[in-house]
Amino acid sequence: MPPTALSEIIRVTKPGGWVVVSTRNSYYESSNFQEVCAQYQQKNKVKLVSCVKDASYIAEEGAHDWAFTVC
């Protein structure tokens, strides 16, 4: 999913609801996912609850796990 798809997920999630996503390390490094997440936080659309970097994903690579609440 492109980072911009987060806007639709946020839109359909009720305030106080959770958005939880996982990004492969290689995808995270090659995309602007972090920048998009920071923009949503600055615009007070979401609040970051947790980000686990290099979490278990598949044998070939890890992932970043993100948990947000919708404002």
mmCIF file of the N, C-alpha and C atoms, coordinates in Angstrom:
data_MODEL
# 
_entry.id   MODEL 
# 
loop_
_atom_site.group_PDB 
_atom_site.id 
_atom_site.type_symbol 
_atom_site.label_atom_id 
_atom_site.label_alt_id 
_atom_site.label_comp_id 
_atom_site.label_asym_id 
_atom_site.label_entity_id 
_atom_site.label_seq_id 
_atom_site.pdbx_PDB_ins_code 
_atom_site.Cartn_x 
_atom_site.Cartn_y 
_atom_site.Cartn_z 
_atom_site.occupancy 
_atom_site.B_iso_or_equiv 
_atom_site.pdbx_formal_charge 
_atom_site.auth_seq_id 
_atom_site.auth_comp_id 
_atom_site.auth_asym_id 
_atom_site.auth_atom_id 
_atom_site.pdbx_PDB_model_num 
ATOM 1   N N  . MET A 1 1  ? 0.848   -1.165  0.000  1.00 0.00 ? 1  MET A N  1 
ATOM 2   C CA . MET A 1 1  ? 0.000   0.000   0.000  1.00 0.00 ? 1  MET A CA 1 
ATOM 3   C C  . MET A 1 1  ? 0.891   1.224   0.000  1.00 0.00 ? 1  MET A C  1 
ATOM 4   N N  . PRO A 1 2  ? 0.612   2.194   -0.833 1.00 0.00 ? 2  PRO A N  1 
ATOM 5   C CA . PRO A 1 2  ? 1.409   3.418   -0.812 1.00 0.00 ? 2  PRO A CA 1 
ATOM 6   C C  . PRO A 1 2  ? 1.112   4.206   0.467  1.00 0.00 ? 2  PRO A C  1 
ATOM 7   N N  . PRO A 1 3  ? 2.063   4.964   0.967  1.00 0.00 ? 3  PRO A N  1 
ATOM 8   C CA . PRO A 1 3  ? 1.848   5.725   2.190  1.00 0.00 ? 3  PRO A CA 1 
ATOM 9   C C  . PRO A 1 3  ? 0.622   6.635   2.120  1.00 0.00 ? 3  PRO A C  1 
ATOM 10  N N  . THR A 1 4  ? 0.300   7.120   0.933  1.00 0.00 ? 4  THR A N  1 
ATOM 11  C CA . THR A 1 4  ? -0.852  8.015   0.797  1.00 0.00 ? 4  THR A CA 1 
ATOM 12  C C  . THR A 1 4  ? -2.173  7.302   1.059  1.00 0.00 ? 4  THR A C  1 
ATOM 13  N N  . ALA A 1 5  ? -2.200  5.982   0.995  1.00 0.00 ? 5  ALA A N  1 
ATOM 14  C CA . ALA A 1 5  ? -3.422  5.235   1.300  1.00 0.00 ? 5  ALA A CA 1 
ATOM 15  C C  . ALA A 1 5  ? -3.818  5.379   2.760  1.00 0.00 ? 5  ALA A C  1 
ATOM 16  N N  . LEU A 1 6  ? -2.883  5.789   3.593  1.00 0.00 ? 6  LEU A N  1 
ATOM 17  C CA . LEU A 1 6  ? -3.214  6.011   5.003  1.00 0.00 ? 6  LEU A CA 1 
ATOM 18  C C  . LEU A 1 6  ? -4.326  7.036   5.174  1.00 0.00 ? 6  LEU A C  1 
ATOM 19  N N  . SER A 1 7  ? -4.413  8.012   4.292  1.00 0.00 ? 7  SER A N  1 
ATOM 20  C CA . SER A 1 7  ? -5.455  9.034   4.423  1.00 0.00 ? 7  SER A CA 1 
ATOM 21  C C  . SER A 1 7  ? -6.836  8.406   4.364  1.00 0.00 ? 7  SER A C  1 
ATOM 22  N N  . GLU A 1 8  ? -7.039  7.427   3.511  1.00 0.00 ? 8  GLU A N  1 
ATOM 23  C CA . GLU A 1 8  ? -8.346  6.763   3.415  1.00 0.00 ? 8  GLU A CA 1 
ATOM 24  C C  . GLU A 1 8  ? -8.609  5.907   4.649  1.00 0.00 ? 8  GLU A C  1 
ATOM 25  N N  . ILE A 1 9  ? -7.597  5.211   5.131  1.00 0.00 ? 9  ILE A N  1 
ATOM 26  C CA . ILE A 1 9  ? -7.756  4.403   6.346  1.00 0.00 ? 9  ILE A CA 1 
ATOM 27  C C  . ILE A 1 9  ? -8.104  5.304   7.528  1.00 0.00 ? 9  ILE A C  1 
ATOM 28  N N  . ILE A 1 10 ? -7.423  6.426   7.636  1.00 0.00 ? 10 ILE A N  1 
ATOM 29  C CA . ILE A 1 10 ? -7.704  7.376   8.717  1.00 0.00 ? 10 ILE A CA 1 
ATOM 30  C C  . ILE A 1 10 ? -9.115  7.933   8.573  1.00 0.00 ? 10 ILE A C  1 
ATOM 31  N N  . ARG A 1 11 ? -9.519  8.246   7.349  1.00 0.00 ? 11 ARG A N  1 
ATOM 32  C CA . ARG A 1 11 ? -10.837 8.829   7.100  1.00 0.00 ? 11 ARG A CA 1 
ATOM 33  C C  . ARG A 1 11 ? -11.968 7.907   7.547  1.00 0.00 ? 11 ARG A C  1 
ATOM 34  N N  . VAL A 1 12 ? -11.832 6.610   7.327  1.00 0.00 ? 12 VAL A N  1 
ATOM 35  C CA . VAL A 1 12 ? -12.917 5.675   7.649  1.00 0.00 ? 12 VAL A CA 1 
ATOM 36  C C  . VAL A 1 12 ? -12.838 5.132   9.074  1.00 0.00 ? 12 VAL A C  1 
ATOM 37  N N  . THR A 1 13 ? -11.825 5.525   9.819  1.00 0.00 ? 13 THR A N  1 
ATOM 38  C CA . THR A 1 13 ? -11.678 5.083   11.208 1.00 0.00 ? 13 THR A CA 1 
ATOM 39  C C  . THR A 1 13 ? -12.234 6.155   12.136 1.00 0.00 ? 13 THR A C  1 
ATOM 40  N N  . LYS A 1 14 ? -13.090 5.736   13.062 1.00 0.00 ? 14 LYS A N  1 
ATOM 41  C CA . LYS A 1 14 ? -13.697 6.677   14.004 1.00 0.00 ? 14 LYS A CA 1 
ATOM 42  C C  . LYS A 1 14 ? -12.625 7.289   14.901 1.00 0.00 ? 14 LYS A C  1 
ATOM 43  N N  . PRO A 1 15 ? -12.837 8.528   15.359 1.00 0.00 ? 15 PRO A N  1 
ATOM 44  C CA . PRO A 1 15 ? -11.914 9.116   16.332 1.00 0.00 ? 15 PRO A CA 1 
ATOM 45  C C  . PRO A 1 15 ? -11.774 8.194   17.547 1.00 0.00 ? 15 PRO A C  1 
ATOM 46  N N  . GLY A 1 16 ? -10.545 8.010   17.968 1.00 0.00 ? 16 GLY A N  1 
ATOM 47  C CA . GLY A 1 16 ? -10.253 7.088   19.063 1.00 0.00 ? 16 GLY A CA 1 
ATOM 48  C C  . GLY A 1 16 ? -9.967  5.677   18.583 1.00 0.00 ? 16 GLY A C  1 
ATOM 49  N N  . GLY A 1 17 ? -10.271 5.408   17.302 1.00 0.00 ? 17 GLY A N  1 
ATOM 50  C CA . GLY A 1 17 ? -10.006 4.092   16.734 1.00 0.00 ? 17 GLY A CA 1 
ATOM 51  C C  . GLY A 1 17 ? -8.528  3.920   16.441 1.00 0.00 ? 17 GLY A C  1 
ATOM 52  N N  . TRP A 1 18 ? -8.144  2.699   16.181 1.00 0.00 ? 18 TRP A N  1 
ATOM 53  C CA . TRP A 1 18 ? -6.748  2.356   15.950 1.00 0.00 ? 18 TRP A CA 1 
ATOM 54  C C  . TRP A 1 18 ? -6.481  2.071   14.483 1.00 0.00 ? 18 TRP A C  1 
ATOM 55  N N  . VAL A 1 19 ? -5.316  2.498   14.025 1.00 0.00 ? 19 VAL A N  1 
ATOM 56  C CA . VAL A 1 19 ? -4.787  2.134   12.714 1.00 0.00 ? 19 VAL A CA 1 
ATOM 57  C C  . VAL A 1 19 ? -3.454  1.454   12.978 1.00 0.00 ? 19 VAL A C  1 
ATOM 58  N N  . VAL A 1 20 ? -3.343  0.211   12.570 1.00 0.00 ? 20 VAL A N  1 
ATOM 59  C CA . VAL A 1 20 ? -2.122  -0.562  12.795 1.00 0.00 ? 20 VAL A CA 1 
ATOM 60  C C  . VAL A 1 20 ? -1.636  -1.066  11.439 1.00 0.00 ? 20 VAL A C  1 
ATOM 61  N N  . VAL A 1 21 ? -0.401  -0.731  11.110 1.00 0.00 ? 21 VAL A N  1 
ATOM 62  C CA . VAL A 1 21 ? 0.171   -1.134  9.824  1.00 0.00 ? 21 VAL A CA 1 
ATOM 63  C C  . VAL A 1 21 ? 1.586   -1.658  10.029 1.00 0.00 ? 21 VAL A C  1 
ATOM 64  N N  . SER A 1 22 ? 2.018   -2.426  9.063  1.00 0.00 ? 22 SER A N  1 
ATOM 65  C CA . SER A 1 22 ? 3.366   -2.970  9.075  1.00 0.00 ? 22 SER A CA 1 
ATOM 66  C C  . SER A 1 22 ? 4.011   -2.662  7.734  1.00 0.00 ? 22 SER A C  1 
ATOM 67  N N  . THR A 1 23 ? 5.268   -2.224  7.752  1.00 0.00 ? 23 THR A N  1 
ATOM 68  C CA . THR A 1 23 ? 5.987   -1.931  6.518  1.00 0.00 ? 23 THR A CA 1 
ATOM 69  C C  . THR A 1 23 ? 7.296   -2.713  6.516  1.00 0.00 ? 23 THR A C  1 
ATOM 70  N N  . ARG A 1 24 ? 7.537   -3.415  5.447  1.00 0.00 ? 24 ARG A N  1 
ATOM 71  C CA . ARG A 1 24 ? 8.832   -4.100  5.324  1.00 0.00 ? 24 ARG A CA 1 
ATOM 72  C C  . ARG A 1 24 ? 9.948   -3.072  5.395  1.00 0.00 ? 24 ARG A C  1 
ATOM 73  N N  . ASN A 1 25 ? 11.064  -3.458  5.950  1.00 0.00 ? 25 ASN A N  1 
ATOM 74  C CA . ASN A 1 25 ? 12.199  -2.540  6.050  1.00 0.00 ? 25 ASN A CA 1 
ATOM 75  C C  . ASN A 1 25 ? 12.589  -1.978  4.691  1.00 0.00 ? 25 ASN A C  1 
ATOM 76  N N  . SER A 1 26 ? 12.637  -2.826  3.663  1.00 0.00 ? 26 SER A N  1 
ATOM 77  C CA . SER A 1 26 ? 13.048  -2.362  2.333  1.00 0.00 ? 26 SER A CA 1 
ATOM 78  C C  . SER A 1 26 ? 12.048  -1.356  1.768  1.00 0.00 ? 26 SER A C  1 
ATOM 79  N N  . TYR A 1 27 ? 10.759  -1.569  2.007  1.00 0.00 ? 27 TYR A N  1 
ATOM 80  C CA . TYR A 1 27 ? 9.742   -0.632  1.527  1.00 0.00 ? 27 TYR A CA 1 
ATOM 81  C C  . TYR A 1 27 ? 9.846   0.686   2.292  1.00 0.00 ? 27 TYR A C  1 
ATOM 82  N N  . TYR A 1 28 ? 10.011  0.596   3.592  1.00 0.00 ? 28 TYR A N  1 
ATOM 83  C CA . TYR A 1 28 ? 10.147  1.791   4.429  1.00 0.00 ? 28 TYR A CA 1 
ATOM 84  C C  . TYR A 1 28 ? 11.308  2.650   3.939  1.00 0.00 ? 28 TYR A C  1 
ATOM 85  N N  . GLU A 1 29 ? 12.424  2.016   3.639  1.00 0.00 ? 29 GLU A N  1 
ATOM 86  C CA . GLU A 1 29 ? 13.618  2.743   3.215  1.00 0.00 ? 29 GLU A CA 1 
ATOM 87  C C  . GLU A 1 29 ? 13.485  3.337   1.813  1.00 0.00 ? 29 GLU A C  1 
ATOM 88  N N  . SER A 1 30 ? 12.661  2.744   0.965  1.00 0.00 ? 30 SER A N  1 
ATOM 89  C CA . SER A 1 30 ? 12.530  3.218   -0.409 1.00 0.00 ? 30 SER A CA 1 
ATOM 90  C C  . SER A 1 30 ? 11.318  4.131   -0.630 1.00 0.00 ? 30 SER A C  1 
ATOM 91  N N  . SER A 1 31 ? 10.538  4.367   0.417  1.00 0.00 ? 31 SER A N  1 
ATOM 92  C CA . SER A 1 31 ? 9.335   5.199   0.283  1.00 0.00 ? 31 SER A CA 1 
ATOM 93  C C  . SER A 1 31 ? 9.423   6.393   1.227  1.00 0.00 ? 31 SER A C  1 
ATOM 94  N N  . ASN A 1 32 ? 8.418   7.230   1.172  1.00 0.00 ? 32 ASN A N  1 
ATOM 95  C CA . ASN A 1 32 ? 8.343   8.379   2.084  1.00 0.00 ? 32 ASN A CA 1 
ATOM 96  C C  . ASN A 1 32 ? 7.362   8.100   3.222  1.00 0.00 ? 32 ASN A C  1 
ATOM 97  N N  . PHE A 1 33 ? 7.263   6.838   3.630  1.00 0.00 ? 33 PHE A N  1 
ATOM 98  C CA . PHE A 1 33 ? 6.302   6.434   4.657  1.00 0.00 ? 33 PHE A CA 1 
ATOM 99  C C  . PHE A 1 33 ? 6.473   7.242   5.944  1.00 0.00 ? 33 PHE A C  1 
ATOM 100 N N  . GLN A 1 34 ? 7.695   7.378   6.417  1.00 0.00 ? 34 GLN A N  1 
ATOM 101 C CA . GLN A 1 34 ? 7.951   8.130   7.654  1.00 0.00 ? 34 GLN A CA 1 
ATOM 102 C C  . GLN A 1 34 ? 7.492   9.577   7.511  1.00 0.00 ? 34 GLN A C  1 
ATOM 103 N N  . GLU A 1 35 ? 7.774   10.191  6.388  1.00 0.00 ? 35 GLU A N  1 
ATOM 104 C CA . GLU A 1 35 ? 7.382   11.583  6.147  1.00 0.00 ? 35 GLU A CA 1 
ATOM 105 C C  . GLU A 1 35 ? 5.858   11.741  6.151  1.00 0.00 ? 35 GLU A C  1 
ATOM 106 N N  . VAL A 1 36 ? 5.163   10.823  5.504  1.00 0.00 ? 36 VAL A N  1 
ATOM 107 C CA . VAL A 1 36 ? 3.700   10.874  5.458  1.00 0.00 ? 36 VAL A CA 1 
ATOM 108 C C  . VAL A 1 36 ? 3.122   10.705  6.866  1.00 0.00 ? 36 VAL A C  1 
ATOM 109 N N  . CYS A 1 37 ? 3.649   9.774   7.630  1.00 0.00 ? 37 CYS A N  1 
ATOM 110 C CA . CYS A 1 37 ? 3.187   9.566   9.007  1.00 0.00 ? 37 CYS A CA 1 
ATOM 111 C C  . CYS A 1 37 ? 3.409   10.820  9.854  1.00 0.00 ? 37 CYS A C  1 
ATOM 112 N N  . ALA A 1 38 ? 4.551   11.443  9.689  1.00 0.00 ? 38 ALA A N  1 
ATOM 113 C CA . ALA A 1 38 ? 4.856   12.669  10.438 1.00 0.00 ? 38 ALA A CA 1 
ATOM 114 C C  . ALA A 1 38 ? 3.879   13.787  10.068 1.00 0.00 ? 38 ALA A C  1 
ATOM 115 N N  . GLN A 1 39 ? 3.521   13.884  8.788  1.00 0.00 ? 39 GLN A N  1 
ATOM 116 C CA . GLN A 1 39 ? 2.572   14.912  8.354  1.00 0.00 ? 39 GLN A CA 1 
ATOM 117 C C  . GLN A 1 39 ? 1.205   14.699  8.998  1.00 0.00 ? 39 GLN A C  1 
ATOM 118 N N  . TYR A 1 40 ? 0.728   13.453  9.053  1.00 0.00 ? 40 TYR A N  1 
ATOM 119 C CA . TYR A 1 40 ? -0.568  13.178  9.679  1.00 0.00 ? 40 TYR A CA 1 
ATOM 120 C C  . TYR A 1 40 ? -0.536  13.505  11.173 1.00 0.00 ? 40 TYR A C  1 
ATOM 121 N N  . GLN A 1 41 ? 0.606   13.263  11.800 1.00 0.00 ? 41 GLN A N  1 
ATOM 122 C CA . GLN A 1 41 ? 0.732   13.599  13.218 1.00 0.00 ? 41 GLN A CA 1 
ATOM 123 C C  . GLN A 1 41 ? 0.749   15.120  13.412 1.00 0.00 ? 41 GLN A C  1 
ATOM 124 N N  . GLN A 1 42 ? 1.472   15.838  12.571 1.00 0.00 ? 42 GLN A N  1 
ATOM 125 C CA . GLN A 1 42 ? 1.546   17.296  12.682 1.00 0.00 ? 42 GLN A CA 1 
ATOM 126 C C  . GLN A 1 42 ? 0.188   17.939  12.434 1.00 0.00 ? 42 GLN A C  1 
ATOM 127 N N  . LYS A 1 43 ? -0.613  17.338  11.560 1.00 0.00 ? 43 LYS A N  1 
ATOM 128 C CA . LYS A 1 43 ? -1.948  17.863  11.262 1.00 0.00 ? 43 LYS A CA 1 
ATOM 129 C C  . LYS A 1 43 ? -2.981  17.401  12.292 1.00 0.00 ? 43 LYS A C  1 
ATOM 130 N N  . ASN A 1 44 ? -2.518  16.691  13.323 1.00 0.00 ? 44 ASN A N  1 
ATOM 131 C CA . ASN A 1 44 ? -3.357  16.189  14.407 1.00 0.00 ? 44 ASN A CA 1 
ATOM 132 C C  . ASN A 1 44 ? -4.461  15.255  13.901 1.00 0.00 ? 44 ASN A C  1 
ATOM 133 N N  . LYS A 1 45 ? -4.140  14.465  12.879 1.00 0.00 ? 45 LYS A N  1 
ATOM 134 C CA . LYS A 1 45 ? -5.082  13.466  12.377 1.00 0.00 ? 45 LYS A CA 1 
ATOM 135 C C  . LYS A 1 45 ? -4.903  12.134  13.105 1.00 0.00 ? 45 LYS A C  1 
ATOM 136 N N  . VAL A 1 46 ? -3.670  11.854  13.536 1.00 0.00 ? 46 VAL A N  1 
ATOM 137 C CA . VAL A 1 46 ? -3.377  10.635  14.285 1.00 0.00 ? 46 VAL A CA 1 
ATOM 138 C C  . VAL A 1 46 ? -2.368  10.948  15.383 1.00 0.00 ? 46 VAL A C  1 
ATOM 139 N N  . LYS A 1 47 ? -2.331  10.049  16.350 1.00 0.00 ? 47 LYS A N  1 
ATOM 140 C CA . LYS A 1 47 ? -1.313  10.112  17.402 1.00 0.00 ? 47 LYS A CA 1 
ATOM 141 C C  . LYS A 1 47 ? -0.573  8.776   17.382 1.00 0.00 ? 47 LYS A C  1 
ATOM 142 N N  . LEU A 1 48 ? 0.751   8.841   17.303 1.00 0.00 ? 48 LEU A N  1 
ATOM 143 C CA . LEU A 1 48 ? 1.556   7.623   17.310 1.00 0.00 ? 48 LEU A CA 1 
ATOM 144 C C  . LEU A 1 48 ? 1.534   7.017   18.704 1.00 0.00 ? 48 LEU A C  1 
ATOM 145 N N  . VAL A 1 49 ? 1.134   5.760   18.783 1.00 0.00 ? 49 VAL A N  1 
ATOM 146 C CA . VAL A 1 49 ? 1.116   5.041   20.054 1.00 0.00 ? 49 VAL A CA 1 
ATOM 147 C C  . VAL A 1 49 ? 2.379   4.201   20.185 1.00 0.00 ? 49 VAL A C  1 
ATOM 148 N N  . SER A 1 50 ? 2.773   3.575   19.071 1.00 0.00 ? 50 SER A N  1 
ATOM 149 C CA . SER A 1 50 ? 3.946   2.704   19.118 1.00 0.00 ? 50 SER A CA 1 
ATOM 150 C C  . SER A 1 50 ? 4.522   2.526   17.721 1.00 0.00 ? 50 SER A C  1 
ATOM 151 N N  . CYS A 1 51 ? 5.842   2.440   17.656 1.00 0.00 ? 51 CYS A N  1 
ATOM 152 C CA . CYS A 1 51 ? 6.530   2.061   16.421 1.00 0.00 ? 51 CYS A CA 1 
ATOM 153 C C  . CYS A 1 51 ? 7.660   1.125   16.809 1.00 0.00 ? 51 CYS A C  1 
ATOM 154 N N  . VAL A 1 52 ? 7.544   -0.106  16.370 1.00 0.00 ? 52 VAL A N  1 
ATOM 155 C CA . VAL A 1 52 ? 8.576   -1.104  16.638 1.00 0.00 ? 52 VAL A CA 1 
ATOM 156 C C  . VAL A 1 52 ? 9.383   -1.252  15.363 1.00 0.00 ? 52 VAL A C  1 
ATOM 157 N N  . LYS A 1 53 ? 10.622  -0.819  15.420 1.00 0.00 ? 53 LYS A N  1 
ATOM 158 C CA . LYS A 1 53 ? 11.483  -0.900  14.233 1.00 0.00 ? 53 LYS A CA 1 
ATOM 159 C C  . LYS A 1 53 ? 12.212  -2.233  14.199 1.00 0.00 ? 53 LYS A C  1 
ATOM 160 N N  . ASP A 1 54 ? 12.343  -2.762  12.992 1.00 0.00 ? 54 ASP A N  1 
ATOM 161 C CA . ASP A 1 54 ? 13.002  -4.038  12.733 1.00 0.00 ? 54 ASP A CA 1 
ATOM 162 C C  . ASP A 1 54 ? 12.359  -5.182  13.513 1.00 0.00 ? 54 ASP A C  1 
ATOM 163 N N  . ALA A 1 55 ? 11.031  -5.195  13.508 1.00 0.00 ? 55 ALA A N  1 
ATOM 164 C CA . ALA A 1 55 ? 10.279  -6.276  14.150 1.00 0.00 ? 55 ALA A CA 1 
ATOM 165 C C  . ALA A 1 55 ? 10.325  -7.524  13.267 1.00 0.00 ? 55 ALA A C  1 
ATOM 166 N N  . SER A 1 56 ? 9.959   -8.648  13.818 1.00 0.00 ? 56 SER A N  1 
ATOM 167 C CA . SER A 1 56 ? 9.905   -9.892  13.047 1.00 0.00 ? 56 SER A CA 1 
ATOM 168 C C  . SER A 1 56 ? 8.870   -9.755  11.944 1.00 0.00 ? 56 SER A C  1 
ATOM 169 N N  . TYR A 1 57 ? 9.192   -10.260 10.770 1.00 0.00 ? 57 TYR A N  1 
ATOM 170 C CA . TYR A 1 57 ? 8.251   -10.211 9.651  1.00 0.00 ? 57 TYR A CA 1 
ATOM 171 C C  . TYR A 1 57 ? 8.352   -11.502 8.847  1.00 0.00 ? 57 TYR A C  1 
ATOM 172 N N  . ILE A 1 58 ? 9.370   -11.611 8.028  1.00 0.00 ? 58 ILE A N  1 
ATOM 173 C CA . ILE A 1 58 ? 9.636   -12.845 7.296  1.00 0.00 ? 58 ILE A CA 1 
ATOM 174 C C  . ILE A 1 58 ? 11.122  -13.149 7.436  1.00 0.00 ? 58 ILE A C  1 
ATOM 175 N N  . ALA A 1 59 ? 11.513  -14.333 7.042  1.00 0.00 ? 59 ALA A N  1 
ATOM 176 C CA . ALA A 1 59 ? 12.911  -14.741 7.216  1.00 0.00 ? 59 ALA A CA 1 
ATOM 177 C C  . ALA A 1 59 ? 13.880  -13.809 6.507  1.00 0.00 ? 59 ALA A C  1 
ATOM 178 N N  . GLU A 1 60 ? 13.477  -13.280 5.358  1.00 0.00 ? 60 GLU A N  1 
ATOM 179 C CA . GLU A 1 60 ? 14.388  -12.465 4.557  1.00 0.00 ? 60 GLU A CA 1 
ATOM 180 C C  . GLU A 1 60 ? 14.602  -11.054 5.100  1.00 0.00 ? 60 GLU A C  1 
ATOM 181 N N  . GLU A 1 61 ? 13.615  -10.518 5.790  1.00 0.00 ? 61 GLU A N  1 
ATOM 182 C CA . GLU A 1 61 ? 13.765  -9.157  6.314  1.00 0.00 ? 61 GLU A CA 1 
ATOM 183 C C  . GLU A 1 61 ? 12.756  -8.878  7.409  1.00 0.00 ? 61 GLU A C  1 
ATOM 184 N N  . GLY A 1 62 ? 13.057  -7.849  8.173  1.00 0.00 ? 62 GLY A N  1 
ATOM 185 C CA . GLY A 1 62 ? 12.170  -7.404  9.235  1.00 0.00 ? 62 GLY A CA 1 
ATOM 186 C C  . GLY A 1 62 ? 11.219  -6.338  8.728  1.00 0.00 ? 62 GLY A C  1 
ATOM 187 N N  . ALA A 1 63 ? 10.496  -5.768  9.660  1.00 0.00 ? 63 ALA A N  1 
ATOM 188 C CA . ALA A 1 63 ? 9.518   -4.745  9.304  1.00 0.00 ? 63 ALA A CA 1 
ATOM 189 C C  . ALA A 1 63 ? 9.397   -3.734  10.437 1.00 0.00 ? 63 ALA A C  1 
ATOM 190 N N  . HIS A 1 64 ? 8.751   -2.628  10.123 1.00 0.00 ? 64 HIS A N  1 
ATOM 191 C CA . HIS A 1 64 ? 8.396   -1.647  11.145 1.00 0.00 ? 64 HIS A CA 1 
ATOM 192 C C  . HIS A 1 64 ? 6.903   -1.789  11.387 1.00 0.00 ? 64 HIS A C  1 
ATOM 193 N N  . ASP A 1 65 ? 6.516   -1.929  12.634 1.00 0.00 ? 65 ASP A N  1 
ATOM 194 C CA . ASP A 1 65 ? 5.113   -2.034  13.012 1.00 0.00 ? 65 ASP A CA 1 
ATOM 195 C C  . ASP A 1 65 ? 4.688   -0.701  13.620 1.00 0.00 ? 65 ASP A C  1 
ATOM 196 N N  . TRP A 1 66 ? 3.592   -0.141  13.122 1.00 0.00 ? 66 TRP A N  1 
ATOM 197 C CA . TRP A 1 66 ? 3.096   1.164   13.539 1.00 0.00 ? 66 TRP A CA 1 
ATOM 198 C C  . TRP A 1 66 ? 1.714   1.030   14.144 1.00 0.00 ? 66 TRP A C  1 
ATOM 199 N N  . ALA A 1 67 ? 1.467   1.729   15.239 1.00 0.00 ? 67 ALA A N  1 
ATOM 200 C CA . ALA A 1 67 ? 0.131   1.774   15.835 1.00 0.00 ? 67 ALA A CA 1 
ATOM 201 C C  . ALA A 1 67 ? -0.202  3.243   16.101 1.00 0.00 ? 67 ALA A C  1 
ATOM 202 N N  . PHE A 1 68 ? -1.330  3.683   15.558 1.00 0.00 ? 68 PHE A N  1 
ATOM 203 C CA . PHE A 1 68 ? -1.800  5.055   15.730 1.00 0.00 ? 68 PHE A CA 1 
ATOM 204 C C  . PHE A 1 68 ? -3.216  5.048   16.283 1.00 0.00 ? 68 PHE A C  1 
ATOM 205 N N  . THR A 1 69 ? -3.589  6.094   16.995 1.00 0.00 ? 69 THR A N  1 
ATOM 206 C CA . THR A 1 69 ? -4.994  6.340   17.274 1.00 0.00 ? 69 THR A CA 1 
ATOM 207 C C  . THR A 1 69 ? -5.405  7.531   16.425 1.00 0.00 ? 69 THR A C  1 
ATOM 208 N N  . VAL A 1 70 ? -6.643  7.489   15.971 1.00 0.00 ? 70 VAL A N  1 
ATOM 209 C CA . VAL A 1 70 ? -7.173  8.555   15.130 1.00 0.00 ? 70 VAL A CA 1 
ATOM 210 C C  . VAL A 1 70 ? -7.728  9.658   16.022 1.00 0.00 ? 70 VAL A C  1 
ATOM 211 N N  . CYS A 1 71 ? -7.389  10.901  15.693 1.00 0.00 ? 71 CYS A N  1 
ATOM 212 C CA . CYS A 1 71 ? -7.833  12.058  16.489 1.00 0.00 ? 71 CYS A CA 1 
ATOM 213 C C  . CYS A 1 71 ? -9.204  12.542  16.035 1.00 0.00 ? 71 CYS A C  1 
# 
